[in-house]
Amino acid sequence: MSERVVVVGADAAGMAAASQARRLKGPGELEIVAFERGHFTSYSACGIPYWVGGDVAGPDALIARTAAEHRARDIDLRMRNEVVEIDVAGQRVRSRDLESGNESWTGYDKLVLATGATPIRPDLPGIDADGVHGVQTLDDGQALIDTLESNPGRRAVVVGAGYIGVEMAEALINRGFQVTMINRGAEPMSTLDPDMGVLIRKAMQGMGIQIVGNAELTAVRTDERGRVTAVATTDAEYPADVVVLGIGVRPATDLARAAGLPLGASGGLLTDLAMRVRGHENIWAGGDCVEVLDLVSGTERHIPLGTHANKHGQIIGSGVGGDYATFPGVVGTAVSKVCDLEVARTGLRERDARAVGLQFVTVTIESTSRSGYFPGTTPMTVKMLAERRTGRLLGVQIVGREGAGKRIDIAAVALTARLTVDQIVALDLGYAPPFSPVWDPVQVAARKAVTAVRRDATGG
C-alpha cells in the first residue's frame, strides 16, 4: 500500500522536496499531493526586481517548472488551493479552493511544510491602500507591474533599504520613476556594517535616488478613492503614486503555530538536521518558514534565501523518499547588485559578534578587481572580522564593481571550514592579470587581519 505525502507550498522548497521524493519512489509506492494558493509554482522570487525593472521577461522566464510539468511526473499539484488548517493528531489538512470557496480534508502519512515568508506590513493608517505593494511572490510582482503601467504618476517611495528595497529602488529608477527611499537606519543594507553601508548610499544617491535615513514610517496618506498619495514619517511627508514595502519578511508560520508546532525566536519552524520538525517524526519543513543554524555564531536564525530553500527541499525529499541527508547549517552568505555596484557579505557583522560574546579585530582594505595595469580594473572595498587571539575568520563584507561580489565565496568556504586568517593567506588561489591582482583582495584583507590579531595579542 502506498504512502501519501502532502506538501503545503509549491515553490522552491516544496516542489524540490516533491520532485526528489518522486525520483526515489514511484507512484505505486508514494502518492504526492501538493497545495499552492498562488497562480505560479517553482519560480525564482529573487528575479522579481529584475522583471519589474525590465531586465528580464516574466513571469514565464522566472518559472523553473510549470504545474503541468510537475503533474506529468505524477505529482497531484492543486493550484489556487490554500491549506487553512493542520490537524496533527488526525494527520490531515483542511484546504480551501480559492476559486470556488469549497473546503475539504486530505489525510497524510507524511507532511511537508514549505509555506515560505510574508512581507512585513506594519499596522499603520493607510497601509492597505490601493497602490501599496509588498513583493514576495510572482503574484505580487504582477500586481506591482499592473499598478506601474496603469498609474500616470511617476513618484515612487520604497520603504526599507534591505536587499529587496535597494533592488526595487533600482528597478523603479529603470522604469523612469522618481524614487525616494525611507530607511529606519542611518545607512542602507543593514546586513552590512554602517561603514560599508555608506558606500551603498553614495552609489544610490548617484543614481538619483533620494535616501531618507533614520526615518520611521507613521502613515500612508490616501485620496477620497482610497489610493495612495503620500507617505508620512515622524518628521515629514513624501508624495507617492506607488509605495513598495521592502521592510523585510517574517516566516509564514501561522498554520504551524495554530497546530502547536515548535517555533523559534523569530517565528520560524524548528527542525532537526534532517529538516524534520522537532518532536514530529512524520512532519518536515524547509525554506523561508524555518530557522537555520548559523555555523559561525552557533545560534538559530531566520535567513530567507532561495539557495537554502532548494537545498532544504532536496534533503526533505530524500527523507520522505526513504533515503538520508542532512542540512548542517549556513554561514549567512548573500550577494546583491545596485546598478553596477556589487554587494556581498558572509558571516557575522560587528554587532552579531558582540551579541554572541565574541571578541574580534576588524580591518578594511581597498584593492582592485584585476591587476592595476589591466584594462577594466575597478576598485573594491573588503572588510574582515577575525576572532581575537585565535584569528578565526568571523565575517567578510565586500563592496565593489564587476568581479567583486562572487569573491565572497572564498570567505564562505573559509568560514564553513573554520579557517583562520593565516590559513586564508596561505590559500592557493588562481591568478592572472585579467582576473585578480597577484594577491586576491580577500587575501589582502586576511594579511592585514593577521597583523591586527598579532598586534592585539602582544598589546602592540
Solvent accessible surface area in square Angstrom, and as a share of the most:
residue,aa,sasa,rsa
1,M,243,1.08
2,S,41,0.26
3,E,61,0.28
4,R,79,0.29
5,V,3,0.01
6,V,0,0.00
7,V,1,0.01
8,V,8,0.05
9,G,14,0.13
10,A,0,0.00
11,D,38,0.20
12,A,23,0.18
13,A,5,0.04
14,G,0,0.00
15,M,4,0.02
16,A,15,0.12
17,A,3,0.02
18,A,1,0.01
19,S,6,0.04
20,Q,30,0.13
21,A,2,0.01
22,R,23,0.08
23,R,125,0.45
24,L,70,0.35
25,K,51,0.22
26,G,29,0.28
27,P,72,0.45
28,G,67,0.64
29,E,100,0.45
30,L,0,0.00
31,E,63,0.28
32,I,2,0.01
33,V,0,0.00
34,A,0,0.00
35,F,3,0.01
36,E,25,0.11
37,R,118,0.43
38,G,10,0.09
39,H,106,0.47
40,F,41,0.17
41,T,3,0.02
42,S,14,0.09
43,Y,28,0.11
44,S,50,0.32
45,A,35,0.27
46,C,82,0.49
47,G,10,0.09
48,I,2,0.01
49,P,2,0.01
50,Y,60,0.23
51,W,20,0.07
52,V,0,0.00
53,G,10,0.10
54,G,59,0.57
55,D,91,0.47
56,V,62,0.36
57,A,77,0.60
58,G,28,0.27
59,P,26,0.17
60,D,115,0.60
61,A,67,0.52
62,L,19,0.10
63,I,37,0.19
64,A,92,0.71
65,R,80,0.29
66,T,60,0.35
67,A,19,0.14
68,A,70,0.54
69,E,86,0.38
70,H,3,0.01
71,R,112,0.41
72,A,86,0.67
73,R,68,0.25
74,D,82,0.42
75,I,3,0.01
76,D,57,0.30
77,L,4,0.02
78,R,79,0.29
79,M,34,0.15
80,R,63,0.23
81,N,25,0.13
82,E,46,0.20
83,V,7,0.04
84,V,38,0.22
85,E,65,0.29
86,I,12,0.06
87,D,35,0.18
88,V,40,0.23
89,A,103,0.80
90,G,43,0.41
91,Q,69,0.31
92,R,92,0.34
93,V,0,0.00
94,R,60,0.22
95,S,4,0.02
96,R,84,0.31
97,D,43,0.22
98,L,59,0.29
99,E,125,0.56
100,S,68,0.44
101,G,44,0.42
102,N,104,0.53
103,E,76,0.34
104,S,61,0.39
105,W,97,0.34
106,T,9,0.05
107,G,31,0.30
108,Y,9,0.03
109,D,60,0.31
110,K,32,0.14
111,L,0,0.00
112,V,1,0.01
113,L,3,0.01
114,A,12,0.09
115,T,38,0.22
116,G,21,0.20
117,A,9,0.07
118,T,30,0.17
119,P,38,0.24
120,I,64,0.32
121,R,94,0.34
122,P,37,0.23
123,D,144,0.74
124,L,46,0.23
125,P,89,0.56
126,G,31,0.30
127,I,12,0.06
128,D,114,0.59
129,A,15,0.12
130,D,85,0.44
131,G,3,0.03
132,V,11,0.06
133,H,22,0.10
134,G,9,0.09
135,V,7,0.04
136,Q,31,0.14
137,T,45,0.26
138,L,1,0.00
139,D,45,0.24
140,D,41,0.21
141,G,0,0.00
142,Q,64,0.28
143,A,45,0.35
144,L,0,0.00
145,I,13,0.06
146,D,73,0.38
147,T,15,0.09
148,L,4,0.02
149,E,121,0.54
150,S,90,0.58
151,N,18,0.09
152,P,126,0.79
153,G,18,0.17
154,R,103,0.38
155,R,93,0.34
156,A,1,0.01
157,V,1,0.00
158,V,0,0.00
159,V,8,0.05
160,G,11,0.11
161,A,7,0.05
162,G,24,0.23
163,Y,48,0.18
164,I,57,0.29
165,G,0,0.00
166,V,0,0.00
167,E,22,0.10
168,M,0,0.00
169,A,0,0.00
170,E,16,0.07
171,A,3,0.02
172,L,0,0.00
173,I,44,0.22
174,N,78,0.40
175,R,63,0.23
176,G,53,0.51
177,F,9,0.04
178,Q,118,0.52
179,V,2,0.01
180,T,10,0.06
181,M,0,0.00
182,I,4,0.02
183,N,12,0.06
184,R,169,0.62
185,G,32,0.31
186,A,58,0.45
187,E,34,0.15
188,P,1,0.01
189,M,1,0.01
190,S,69,0.45
191,T,40,0.24
192,L,2,0.01
193,D,3,0.02
194,P,84,0.53
195,D,74,0.39
196,M,2,0.01
197,G,1,0.01
198,V,34,0.19
199,L,56,0.28
200,I,0,0.00
201,R,60,0.22
202,K,122,0.52
203,A,21,0.16
204,M,0,0.00
205,Q,78,0.35
206,G,70,0.68
207,M,39,0.17
208,G,57,0.55
209,I,4,0.02
210,Q,94,0.42
211,I,22,0.11
212,V,26,0.15
213,G,30,0.29
214,N,110,0.56
215,A,9,0.07
216,E,71,0.32
217,L,16,0.08
218,T,48,0.28
219,A,6,0.05
220,V,6,0.04
221,R,104,0.38
222,T,59,0.34
223,D,37,0.19
224,E,164,0.74
225,R,182,0.67
226,G,31,0.30
227,R,43,0.16
228,V,5,0.03
229,T,52,0.30
230,A,11,0.09
231,V,0,0.00
232,A,3,0.02
233,T,12,0.07
234,T,94,0.55
235,D,126,0.65
236,A,41,0.32
237,E,95,0.42
238,Y,35,0.13
239,P,69,0.43
240,A,0,0.00
241,D,21,0.11
242,V,1,0.00
243,V,0,0.00
244,V,0,0.00
245,L,5,0.02
246,G,8,0.07
247,I,61,0.31
248,G,34,0.33
249,V,37,0.21
250,R,104,0.38
251,P,6,0.04
252,A,16,0.12
253,T,3,0.02
254,D,82,0.43
255,L,32,0.16
256,A,3,0.03
257,R,128,0.47
258,A,94,0.73
259,A,26,0.20
260,G,61,0.59
261,L,7,0.03
262,P,40,0.25
263,L,43,0.22
264,G,19,0.18
265,A,117,0.90
266,S,56,0.36
267,G,12,0.11
268,G,0,0.00
269,L,1,0.00
270,L,27,0.13
271,T,15,0.09
272,D,48,0.25
273,L,105,0.52
274,A,21,0.16
275,M,5,0.02
276,R,76,0.28
277,V,1,0.01
278,R,104,0.38
279,G,81,0.78
280,H,48,0.21
281,E,128,0.57
282,N,38,0.20
283,I,1,0.00
284,W,14,0.05
285,A,0,0.00
286,G,0,0.00
287,G,8,0.08
288,D,25,0.13
289,C,0,0.00
290,V,3,0.01
291,E,11,0.05
292,V,8,0.05
293,L,69,0.34
294,D,0,0.00
295,L,56,0.28
296,V,10,0.06
297,S,23,0.15
298,G,54,0.52
299,T,56,0.32
300,E,72,0.32
301,R,67,0.24
302,H,35,0.16
303,I,26,0.13
304,P,47,0.30
305,L,45,0.22
306,G,29,0.28
307,T,87,0.50
308,H,15,0.07
309,A,7,0.05
310,N,74,0.38
311,K,113,0.48
312,H,1,0.00
313,G,0,0.00
314,Q,77,0.34
315,I,18,0.09
316,I,0,0.00
317,G,0,0.00
318,S,8,0.05
319,G,22,0.21
320,V,2,0.01
321,G,6,0.06
322,G,61,0.59
323,D,82,0.42
324,Y,172,0.65
325,A,30,0.24
326,T,51,0.29
327,F,18,0.08
328,P,83,0.52
329,G,12,0.12
330,V,11,0.06
331,V,11,0.06
332,G,4,0.04
333,T,38,0.22
334,A,15,0.12
335,V,75,0.43
336,S,10,0.06
337,K,78,0.33
338,V,0,0.00
339,C,58,0.35
340,D,79,0.41
341,L,7,0.03
342,E,40,0.18
343,V,0,0.00
344,A,0,0.00
345,R,11,0.04
346,T,2,0.01
347,G,0,0.00
348,L,2,0.01
349,R,37,0.13
350,E,37,0.17
351,R,102,0.37
352,D,23,0.12
353,A,0,0.00
354,R,146,0.53
355,A,87,0.68
356,V,56,0.32
357,G,64,0.61
358,L,34,0.17
359,Q,112,0.50
360,F,36,0.15
361,V,21,0.12
362,T,53,0.31
363,V,10,0.06
364,T,54,0.32
365,I,14,0.07
366,E,125,0.56
367,S,19,0.12
368,T,41,0.24
369,S,4,0.02
370,R,61,0.22
371,S,6,0.04
372,G,63,0.61
373,Y,165,0.63
374,F,66,0.28
375,P,100,0.63
376,G,53,0.51
377,T,37,0.21
378,T,31,0.18
379,P,84,0.53
380,M,4,0.02
381,T,13,0.08
382,V,0,0.00
383,K,5,0.02
384,M,0,0.00
385,L,0,0.00
386,A,0,0.00
387,E,34,0.15
388,R,82,0.30
389,R,194,0.71
390,T,82,0.47
391,G,1,0.01
392,R,30,0.11
393,L,1,0.01
394,L,0,0.00
395,G,0,0.00
396,V,0,0.00
397,Q,3,0.01
398,I,0,0.00
399,V,5,0.03
400,G,3,0.03
401,R,83,0.30
402,E,120,0.54
403,G,38,0.37
404,A,0,0.00
405,G,1,0.01
406,K,141,0.60
407,R,25,0.09
408,I,2,0.01
409,D,54,0.28
410,I,38,0.19
411,A,0,0.00
412,A,17,0.13
413,V,103,0.59
414,A,1,0.01
415,L,7,0.03
416,T,83,0.48
417,A,61,0.47
418,R,140,0.51
419,L,35,0.17
420,T,34,0.20
421,V,0,0.00
422,D,62,0.32
423,Q,90,0.40
424,I,0,0.00
425,V,36,0.21
426,A,83,0.65
427,L,61,0.31
428,D,147,0.76
429,L,57,0.28
430,G,71,0.68
431,Y,104,0.40
432,A,29,0.23
433,P,36,0.23
434,P,49,0.31
435,F,144,0.60
436,S,5,0.03
437,P,24,0.15
438,V,104,0.60
439,W,99,0.35
440,D,10,0.05
441,P,0,0.00
442,V,0,0.00
443,Q,11,0.05
444,V,42,0.24
445,A,0,0.00
446,A,0,0.00
447,R,111,0.41
448,K,97,0.41
449,A,1,0.01
450,V,14,0.08
451,T,66,0.38
452,A,14,0.11
453,V,13,0.08
454,R,150,0.55
455,R,123,0.45
456,D,47,0.24
457,A,69,0.54
458,T,115,0.67
459,G,70,0.67
460,G,74,0.71
